[in-house]
Each structure stands twice: as structure tokens, then as C-alpha cells.
């Protein structure tokens, strides 16, 4: 398919017909030759003719060259010739001999050829695949061809490369090529590729571009490097400008710290090369991109913090105070430092501490202000210093206070130059640009700071010998009334508007001078030229602020009287029209775009960025205030008071809710603590139950053993054994021990009776308390637990009683056996056997004593638990009393509800009866429901009983 013939509309006629014929023959040779050498020679010849006969080669040979790239991939030489030929066709070489029209025609021709080439996206993919060839004669022409295509048709080619598999990755591999020519041209290619395409910029950044580019910059000598460093910096700017994702990736990768060595300058800064100036200028722009005011505040603050911590800000301040630095580098450094400290308190404090290397040392701020008010300094440098001063005071009330303090009488030092002295000197100098810069700088010292506005009212100026001093406010109005330069008057009016804005005390001071209001009304009411309209608009703004922030402390200039004055002298509509001249001015729109003051010439330096925001904020409210009547103001004040009262009520409710939340939290903590205690009690009871079960098992084992011993003892007693005096003494001791056990059992039985009496008392009290309410389920559960404990104690008492009975039986049998043994006679062997059995029986008795003692200890622990449970019952009884009160109230509500239901049922019954009387059929479901309700009420009465 012949793309270029379709686009160009056929073959163009060249200046030499023989050249066209030659190209046609070469194209036929490329298409028809079977030998690779013939095709190679033909493509080489086309390459040599491609510059002279650009049109003919493009229209006739482009399809054949694309076919060569697809079919002859094995021969790098013919591929290189084909790529060079296409590059010559598409590239727009800028030649000095050509005029602008010829160059424009060449550019249009290249754009047309590029458009035809990229109609098939596979052509771009084909060239991208050739980048994988390591051969220099293939890779380098492919890089140049892609660069030319991007220059001519950037956006379409970017879209094709973006969707091409591994397209961007192949281009990133060029940076790792050991051949510098390919690497450097790869940088140029990536510059074109990353222009205004955020998606490609992100892919390139995540392909480790930052690491590779910074390594190349370091290898090439940083700021002392050549054109390669410049290309790397341009590519970094493409990747970071207006791309928050890449900026965050750059910061998180700790690449800001690697920028610090770029700005290390020596003592001798003379003789900088043009390339070094360019490199350092781009490096400063790279820093500004990271802390630009257009970035998100959070990202900017994070980068500013990193730059301070790694020492980059300190290095920039060193360049700022160094000698011999070129003027454009110094200007850009001032702008860079401005944005690094803007809005960052730590950085602003550090900048305030920087001193210039002079004798005596002076603060850097003072040295910069000296340059700003010096009319011999370059205009761009003075703008940069003003921007630096504005950024130093931006959201910096501490710095604002320090600047204003240098103007107050108590802090003025006659032996040194202060910032306040320089600002006053610039404010009243003969240079209009110095007047404007000083007025704007002083306005920034008052921005959003009511305290400093009031402090500045104390400043007194000595105008001349023999005359009393006048206030700074009065001196500004005096100069304004003298009809000076427009730029000076605009600066003073911006200062006055910023000063008295949202400061009723300053408004009163301004109105106290009887000449100010007549001057403003005269300025607004006159019909002046185009240049004076801006001054009239600012005068209207100043007068409107006097109305809006007037506290009516001066009888002659209250809000109402000022509005009447405007209506009589100016006219409300005319006043509003003059006020609107400010925002309609061309320079107002330009200044409102960005904080940095950038002006093509000093004459166009009229508006400040922060002042444009103030005008936008005040224009509407002043217009409403002028048109508003006194009745509307009274209503508005009443509404404000009402809103304040509502706010107070809301605040009270919020405090009440906070207190309730705190109480709820405390109650939750108490409930949590009680739940933990309950769990501990449950665990203790479970452990005691397991111990009781173990004692039962041990007792059953002992019982079995005693039964066997008693049986053997009764069998041996029939033989008639003789017991000596020693056996009699042992039996006496056994009797004493049994009596001791009896006494202990009696004592335990008495204690158990007392506890039973206490349990019964608690049980009767709990049952009486539970009769009034169905909500005492917690007390019932506690009584059940107490009953369970009582049953356990009773069972243990029964077991002890059973053991006592068995021991008495054992003693009785032993006494019977001893009496029978005395009456009879046995031999010595049987007597010894009986003694051994008696000793075993004594040991078993001792074991039973130990078991009884352990059971008594266990019961003592249970008694302690019972005491704690008794205290819990008392607490629960108190809670139960509260619940009973609530239940009584709920019963009252239920009774009322039942009364309502009864009335409703009566009405339904009467209506049903009327329906029956009228002959209508009525279902019995209502009767059934009434019966069911009666049954339900009877059931509730039984439950209450």
C-alpha cells in the first residue's frame, strides 16, 4: 500500500526530471531484485538522493523502505541505510541559508510525511523492535528516526508508543547503552517522548529513570558538565513538572538529598562558562519545581522540610551571599530560596538568621532590601528580592512582628540600618518603582495580622526640622494627595487598603483626618483619563473599606453618613462602576495568576498577587454595604445576635454531650470491671467444686479401705486375743482424739447453723423484694447461687456427720474387740498381728483428721465468699430499688395504655353492634381477639401473683 502517494496526491515533479527517473529506477530495483547486494546498493543510492530529492524519495520509495525493514532483518547494513533514508525524509533540518517561509514549508512537509507514516501504528512498532538490535548502524538511526517522528507529530506517536508492548522500556534501555552517542540521543528521544504526557512520565519514572539520570549527571561533572548534563536536567524537568506522583516518588526515593552537591561553589566564582550557567539555572528550576506554590500544600511542605534537613537550603543561602556569582544565577537563586521558605516556619526562621559576610555582619534580609530599593540594580533582580521578602512573610506572624518592630520608636538603632528604615526610605524616595516595591513589601508585613496593623499606627516620621512628626498613615495620605506618579499612588493605595482592612481602629485613624474623605470623593467623582481609572477604582475600594469596617465611633463619618455622602457626591451606581474598574484591568488578571511578580517592564508593575485576592474578597461585600439601608443593617445585626445566641446554645449542648459521653465512658469502665470480677468469682467457684469432687473421691477410697480393715479385725477378734497395758493406753489416746473430733464437729455444726440462719434471712429479704417486680432477674440468679452454696455446705456437713458415725462405729468395734481379747487368751503371734492392725487403724484415723481439717479450711474460704456475696446482694438490692421505681412507672404507662385499648375495644364493640343492627355480617375474629386479650390479661395477673 502506498501511503505517501495517497497523502501527497501523486508524484511531485522535481526540478530535475532525470532525478525522478533515477529514483523510480532505484525503487524498481529495490522491489524486484532477488540479490541482497543489489537491494543494498539501491537503498544506499536512495539515501544519497534523499536530501536533494526529498519529495520524490518520500512519495516513491517509502513503501519499499518499510518493506525492507520487515523482510531484511538479518542484514544490519541495509536496515541502517533504510532508516537513514527515512530520517532524511522526515527530519526538518534547520539551515541558516533558508528564510522563515522556506523553513515553514519544510516543517509542514515533515509533518505531512510523519502523518502518513504513522497511519499504520505497526510502522512505529516496527521501528521500536529495531531498537533491540545492538548493532550501532541499526540502533542509532532508529533512535534518530523516532525522535524526528515525535518532533513532528508528538501526541499521536506518544499514544502509539504508550500502547505498544514494552515500548517505553525499550527506550529506557538506551540510557544504559555504553556508546555515548546512542545514550545522548536517547536522552533527546526521551525528552520529546515525555512532553505533556503524564502517563508516559509515570512509566519512565518507575523504570528507574531518576537513578539513571542522577548517575549520568554525577559522572559528567554535575554543574561543570557539558551538554549531556543539560539534557538530563531537561528530561528531569519534564518528568517532575506538574506531576505530583513523580514528585512524591522523587522525594520518597531520597533524591532531593542527592541534589545538594550540585550547588557547592568555591570562593573564586569568576569566569563561569555559559554551559555551567545554563546547567545551574536548570538545577535551580528543578528545585523550584519540587516546592512550587502550585503544588499541593502537603507535598510542598514535605519537600521544604527535606531540603532543610539535608542542608540544601543552607547551600542555596551560601550562593545567595557569595561574591562573583553571575546576575541571572543570583536572581534565580533568590527566587528558589523564596519558594523553599514560603509558608515553612522552620525555613523562614533559618533564613532570618542568615548573615551576609560583611563587616559588621548584616542580616541577609537587610542586604536584599538594599538591592530592592536601589534603582541602579537590574529590574529582574529587584522583582526577585521583592518575591523573596513576600515569601519570608507569608504565613509568618513572627517575621511580620520583627519587621514592624524595626519601625517602632523603642527599637530603632541609629547606628545600624534596619529593614524598617529601608522600607520607609523606599516608600518616600523619588523612584516610583522603589515606592511601589516598598509599599507592597510593607503591606505583606501587615497581611492578616491585626496586631501589627495596630502597632504600625504608632510609627511617627520626622518630615523636616522644626515641624512636629506625623504618623506613617498620615504621611502616606499626604503623598497620595500630592498627585505623584500613577505607580506610586497605586502602591500607596494598596498599602492603605491592606492596612485598614478588618481593622476598625485603623479606619478610625484614617477618618480622623478631615482631608482624607473629601480627597477620595473628589478623586472618584472626577471624569479622568484611562490611566486614572485604576486610581479611581482603588480610591473607591479604600472608601468602601472605611464604610464596611466602620465602628461608628466618629459622629461625622458613621456608616450612614458616608453612604449618604457617596449618594450625593458620587452616586451609588457610579461608585460601583468605578470599583469594578480594578478587576477589569488587564494587569490585574496577570497578577492574579501566580504569586511571583513577573512583569515585562517596570511600568507594568501595578498589582500584587495577594492584593488581587483581597479585591476579590471585598468587592462584593462593599457593593452590598453601599446599597444596604440602615434598616437592613439593623436587621442584619439582629440576625447576627440571634446566630450568636444559637451558637452559644449549640456550644452548651455540645458541652453537655461531652459530659454525658464522659459519664457513659466511666459507666462502661465500671461495667467492664464488674464483668471481670464476676468472671473471677465464677472461676473460683469452679475451682472449689473441683476440689470438693476430689475430696469426695478421696473419702470414698478411705471408706473402702476402712471397710476391709474392719472385716479383717472382726474375723480375728473371734480367736480371743490378749491385750497388754500398752494396747489399753493406745485405745485411751484414740478415745481422746475421737472426743476432740466430736468437739470440732460440734463447733463446725454451730457455725454452719449460723450461716444457714443468715442465708435464710437473705433469702427471705430477697424473696420479699422480688415480689414487686419482674425485673429482678439478677437478684434471683444471685439467690440461686447462694442456695447452691448452701446446699454444698449442707452436703459437706452431711459427709462430715457420716464420717463421725463411721468413726464412732469403728471405736465401738475396737472397744468390743478389746473386751473380748481380755477375757480370752491368745498366743504372742496373734497379739503382734492385732497390734500391727491397730497401728494401721490409728494411721488411718490420723489421715481422716487431716482430711477433716482441710475440709474445715475449705469451708472457711467458702464462708468468706459468702460474705462477699452478701455485700454484693446489698449493692444489688439498692439497684433493685431503682429498678422497682422504674417498673412502677412503666406499670403506670401500661395501665394508661390498657385504658386506651379498653376505650378502643368499646368503640369497636359498639360499631360492630351497630353493624349487626343494620344487618351486616360481622366476622367472629374480633370476638376471638377479645377473648384472646382477656386470656392474655388473666395470664399477666397470674404471673404478677
WOQUI-V592201 format. One record per pair of residues at least 12 apart in sequence whose ideal C-beta (glycine too) atoms are under 6 Angstrom apart, sorted by the first residue. I is the first residue (numbers start at 1). GAP is how many residues later the second one is. Records with the same first field share a line. If there is no record, write none. Layout:
# WOQUI-V592201
I = GAP / GAP
This chain:
# WOQUI-V592201
2 = 61
3 = 113 / 116
4 = 54 / 55 / 58 / 112
5 = 54
7 = 109
8 = 51
11 = 48
12 = 43
14 = 39 / 42
19 = 34
20 = 36
23 = 33 / 34 / 37
26 = 16 / 19 / 20
27 = 33 / 34 / 37
29 = 13
30 = 12 / 34
31 = 33
36 = 39
40 = 38
43 = 35 / 38 / 39
44 = 37
46 = 15 / 39
47 = 34 / 37 / 38
50 = 35 / 38 / 39
51 = 37
54 = 35
57 = 32
58 = 31 / 55
65 = 17 / 20 / 21
68 = 14
69 = 13 / 57
76 = 59 / 61 / 62
79 = 59
80 = 57 / 58 / 61
83 = 58 / 59 / 62
84 = 57
86 = 59
87 = 54 / 57 / 58 / 61
89 = 24
90 = 20 / 23 / 24 / 58
91 = 57
92 = 14 / 15 / 18
110 = 42
111 = 41
114 = 35 / 38 / 39
115 = 38
118 = 38
121 = 39
124 = 36
125 = 39
127 = 15 / 18 / 19
128 = 36 / 39 / 42
130 = 12
131 = 39
139 = 43
140 = 42
143 = 42 / 43 / 46
146 = 43
147 = 41 / 42 / 45
150 = 42
151 = 41
158 = 39
162 = 38
168 = 35
172 = 35
174 = 12
175 = 37
184 = 44
187 = 44 / 48
190 = 45
191 = 43 / 44
194 = 44 / 45
198 = 45
201 = 38 / 42 / 45
202 = 43
205 = 34 / 41 / 44
210 = 40 / 45
213 = 19 / 23
214 = 44
216 = 16
217 = 12 / 15
222 = 40
223 = 39 / 53 / 56 / 57
224 = 52
229 = 50
230 = 48 / 49
233 = 49
236 = 50
240 = 49
241 = 48
251 = 52
256 = 50
257 = 53
260 = 50 / 51 / 52 / 55
262 = 21
263 = 52 / 56
265 = 54 / 57
269 = 55 / 56
270 = 54
272 = 54
277 = 49
280 = 49
281 = 51
284 = 48 / 52
287 = 49
288 = 48 / 51
290 = 13
291 = 12 / 13 / 48 / 49
293 = 302
304 = 36 / 40 / 43
307 = 33
308 = 38 / 39
313 = 27 / 34
316 = 20 / 21
317 = 37
319 = 14
320 = 13 / 17
321 = 35 / 36
331 = 49 / 50 / 53
334 = 50 / 54
335 = 49
338 = 49 / 50 / 53
341 = 50
342 = 49 / 52
343 = 51 / 52
348 = 44 / 48 / 51
365 = 54
366 = 53
368 = 17
369 = 50 / 53
371 = 14
372 = 13 / 14 / 65
373 = 49 / 53 / 61
375 = 56
379 = 223
383 = 214
386 = 51 / 211
387 = 209 / 210
389 = 52
390 = 54
393 = 51 / 52
397 = 52
400 = 45 / 49 / 52
403 = 16 / 42
404 = 41 / 48 / 51 / 52
406 = 12 / 13 / 14
407 = 13 / 52
423 = 15 / 18 / 19
426 = 12
427 = 12
432 = 53 / 55 / 56
433 = 169
435 = 53 / 56
436 = 51 / 55
439 = 52 / 53 / 56
440 = 168
442 = 53
443 = 51 / 52 / 55
446 = 52 / 53
450 = 53
453 = 46 / 50 / 53
454 = 51
457 = 52
459 = 13
461 = 14
473 = 36
476 = 16
477 = 39
480 = 12
481 = 38
486 = 45
489 = 46
490 = 116
493 = 45
494 = 117
496 = 46
497 = 44 / 45
500 = 45
501 = 44
504 = 45 / 47
507 = 39 / 42 / 43
508 = 45
511 = 43 / 46
520 = 19 / 23
521 = 48
523 = 13 / 16
524 = 12 / 15 / 16 / 46 / 54
525 = 44 / 45
533 = 48
534 = 51
536 = 42
537 = 41 / 42 / 44 / 45
540 = 35 / 38 / 39
544 = 78
547 = 12 / 15 / 78
548 = 74 / 77
560 = 70
572 = 54
576 = 47
582 = 33
587 = 17 / 19 / 20
588 = 19
591 = 16 / 18 / 21
592 = 20
595 = 14
713 = 124
717 = 100 / 103
720 = 104 / 106
721 = 100 / 105 / 109 / 110 / 113
722 = 99 / 103 / 104 / 109
723 = 95 / 98
731 = 87
738 = 73
745 = 59
752 = 45
759 = 27 / 31
766 = 13 / 17
769 = 111
772 = 112
773 = 111 / 114
775 = 108 / 112
776 = 104
779 = 97 / 101
782 = 91
